[in-house]
Amino acid sequence: MQSFNQKMLRFFQSLWPAEEKPIVLGEGNTNHPPVMLIGEAPGEQESLQGRPFVGKAGKNLDGFLQVLELKREDIYISNVVKIRPTKVSDKGRVSNRPPNKEELALFTPYLMEEILLVQPRMIVTLGNFALKALCGPKAIIGDMHGKETLVTVKHEKQAAEFCIFPLYHPASIIYNRSLQEVYDGDLQALKSLF
């Protein structure tokens, strides 16, 4: 896994030679973990600290782990996109934005290779971007959340089938409190699968 991360880091850094775009690679248990958690992209804190899920959404990750009775080091955590997608407001403030098509097209093959290397027992996707990366553009979190689904992950000549369990992204709960009850129910359904 170390050489994979080094290969990714060198490649991604070569794409932005004129500007500094910190790369946030996956971390955690790389030896067939019970869960691989996949989010959308790093936010500000993740980009600053170089680690996935340490910002506001990372606080919700603690609750996720507590419900499943797991520790952060037990699972593998990554994102579809490995850089922080940003936009600049008229006032010059930098903020997060959803990943664009080019970023998704660039990073998704590396996510597939990452999954095949880690070989998780279950993949938990957080939000639409992670779900669509694995299930295709027609997949919608509102239709698929809280249900186990089998997907085939392919990269170059390798392919394997994995069980995925889509959840709403923890950040969506921050902005839409009405999803909390749905998210909690989905977590209990996920826990029953262990």
Legacy VTK file of the C-alpha trace (Angstrom):
# vtk DataFile Version 3.0
C-alpha trace
ASCII
DATASET POLYDATA
POINTS 194 float
0.000 0.000 0.000
2.904 2.328 0.742
4.213 2.136 -2.850
0.677 2.716 -4.177
0.337 5.881 -2.070
3.794 7.076 -3.145
2.916 6.459 -6.807
-0.349 8.380 -6.410
1.333 11.244 -4.597
4.023 11.708 -7.269
1.456 11.569 -10.072
-1.020 13.993 -8.513
1.687 16.475 -7.524
2.897 16.513 -11.131
-0.544 17.729 -12.225
-0.365 21.003 -10.305
3.253 22.179 -10.553
2.334 25.890 -10.515
0.187 25.739 -7.389
0.184 23.808 -4.188
-2.690 21.358 -4.004
-2.199 19.160 -0.943
-3.037 15.535 -1.650
-5.061 13.713 1.010
-4.585 9.977 0.629
-6.547 7.227 2.347
-5.469 5.906 5.733
-6.139 3.131 8.181
-6.203 -0.650 8.134
-5.085 -1.784 4.669
-5.359 -5.503 5.430
-8.921 -6.577 4.598
-10.642 -4.167 7.042
-14.248 -4.734 8.124
-15.191 -1.376 6.567
-13.769 0.957 3.947
-15.382 4.360 4.278
-15.432 6.476 1.105
-16.329 10.158 1.108
-16.465 12.821 -1.590
-13.303 14.914 -1.201
-11.190 16.533 1.512
-12.380 19.766 3.087
-10.319 22.588 4.527
-9.155 20.804 7.680
-8.437 17.577 5.827
-6.323 19.483 3.323
-4.446 21.315 6.089
-3.813 18.176 8.147
-3.311 15.775 5.223
-5.779 13.256 6.663
-9.307 12.243 5.595
-12.307 13.009 7.817
-10.809 15.256 10.473
-13.005 18.354 9.974
-16.687 18.838 10.864
-17.686 15.639 9.090
-14.936 13.884 11.040
-16.795 14.599 14.265
-19.759 12.690 12.846
-17.329 9.906 11.948
-16.676 9.458 15.674
-20.393 8.799 16.192
-20.412 6.388 13.254
-17.518 4.435 14.772
-19.113 4.406 18.204
-22.365 2.928 16.874
-20.481 0.220 14.974
-18.182 -0.396 17.950
-15.086 0.149 15.810
-11.979 2.280 16.171
-10.638 4.564 13.464
-7.550 2.359 13.108
-9.778 -0.705 12.481
-11.175 0.689 9.228
-9.805 2.251 6.052
-10.926 5.795 5.180
-10.604 7.503 1.812
-12.283 9.892 -0.611
-13.134 9.686 -4.287
-11.212 12.907 -5.021
-7.869 13.303 -3.241
-7.591 17.119 -3.372
-9.824 19.807 -1.881
-12.086 21.218 -4.617
-12.401 24.953 -3.966
-13.987 28.085 -5.303
-13.219 31.732 -4.576
-16.087 34.106 -3.754
-16.372 37.680 -5.010
-14.931 38.753 -1.657
-11.881 36.526 -2.145
-12.874 33.806 0.343
-11.922 30.241 -0.482
-14.599 27.628 0.178
-15.377 24.018 -0.705
-17.257 23.094 -3.860
-18.418 19.752 -5.251
-15.843 17.936 -7.377
-16.149 18.619 -11.097
-16.264 16.018 -13.893
-12.553 16.357 -14.651
-11.561 15.748 -11.015
-13.883 12.754 -10.757
-12.571 11.294 -14.028
-8.973 11.758 -12.875
-9.296 10.316 -9.380
-11.904 7.536 -9.753
-9.513 4.999 -11.360
-7.165 5.420 -8.392
-10.058 4.822 -6.009
-10.823 1.564 -7.832
-7.185 0.457 -7.529
-7.207 1.471 -3.861
-10.313 -0.664 -3.179
-8.794 -3.668 -4.948
-5.596 -3.313 -2.905
-7.342 -2.879 0.460
-9.966 -5.623 -0.127
-12.482 -4.417 2.493
-15.215 -6.758 3.685
-17.723 -3.921 3.212
-17.607 -0.508 1.563
-19.634 2.301 3.107
-20.166 5.164 0.684
-20.960 8.579 2.094
-23.149 10.709 -0.151
-23.895 10.808 -3.860
-20.371 11.303 -5.211
-18.956 8.165 -3.588
-22.079 6.183 -4.486
-21.951 7.265 -8.149
-18.224 6.481 -8.360
-19.053 2.838 -7.573
-22.564 2.384 -8.966
-22.643 4.737 -11.948
-24.173 8.121 -12.715
-27.799 7.045 -12.290
-27.353 5.960 -8.658
-29.086 8.273 -6.171
-28.406 8.252 -2.451
-32.063 8.963 -1.652
-33.048 5.677 -3.334
-30.158 3.491 -2.167
-29.254 4.608 1.366
-29.392 2.019 4.104
-29.487 -0.969 1.742
-26.773 -3.499 0.979
-25.805 -3.649 -2.710
-23.225 -5.700 -4.615
-20.947 -3.901 -7.065
-18.095 -4.997 -9.280
-14.981 -2.870 -8.933
-12.689 -2.946 -11.969
-9.266 -1.493 -12.609
-7.145 -2.441 -15.598
-7.272 -6.273 -15.726
-8.441 -6.773 -12.143
-12.031 -7.020 -10.946
-13.732 -8.078 -7.729
-17.206 -7.940 -6.261
-17.812 -5.945 -3.082
-20.759 -5.305 -0.831
-21.512 -1.602 -0.459
-23.758 0.121 2.040
-24.627 3.704 1.021
-25.155 6.335 3.706
-25.919 10.015 3.510
-22.753 12.065 3.850
-22.267 13.203 7.475
-21.930 16.801 6.239
-25.470 16.621 4.805
-26.771 16.056 8.337
-25.011 19.214 9.485
-26.977 21.195 6.886
-30.226 19.198 6.972
-31.074 18.122 10.530
-34.168 16.227 9.319
-31.821 13.529 7.912
-30.498 12.660 11.387
-33.238 10.108 12.126
-32.802 8.455 8.706
-29.016 8.363 9.139
-29.331 6.855 12.639
-31.683 4.158 11.316
-29.287 3.375 8.468
-26.412 3.034 10.943
-28.397 0.534 12.990
-29.146 -1.441 9.802
-25.424 -1.408 8.979
-24.530 -2.564 12.504
-26.871 -5.552 12.130
-24.748 -6.763 9.204
-21.639 -7.220 11.370
LINES 1 195
194 0 1 2 3 4 5 6 7 8 9 10 11 12 13 14 15 16 17 18 19 20 21 22 23 24 25 26 27 28 29 30 31 32 33 34 35 36 37 38 39 40 41 42 43 44 45 46 47 48 49 50 51 52 53 54 55 56 57 58 59 60 61 62 63 64 65 66 67 68 69 70 71 72 73 74 75 76 77 78 79 80 81 82 83 84 85 86 87 88 89 90 91 92 93 94 95 96 97 98 99 100 101 102 103 104 105 106 107 108 109 110 111 112 113 114 115 116 117 118 119 120 121 122 123 124 125 126 127 128 129 130 131 132 133 134 135 136 137 138 139 140 141 142 143 144 145 146 147 148 149 150 151 152 153 154 155 156 157 158 159 160 161 162 163 164 165 166 167 168 169 170 171 172 173 174 175 176 177 178 179 180 181 182 183 184 185 186 187 188 189 190 191 192 193
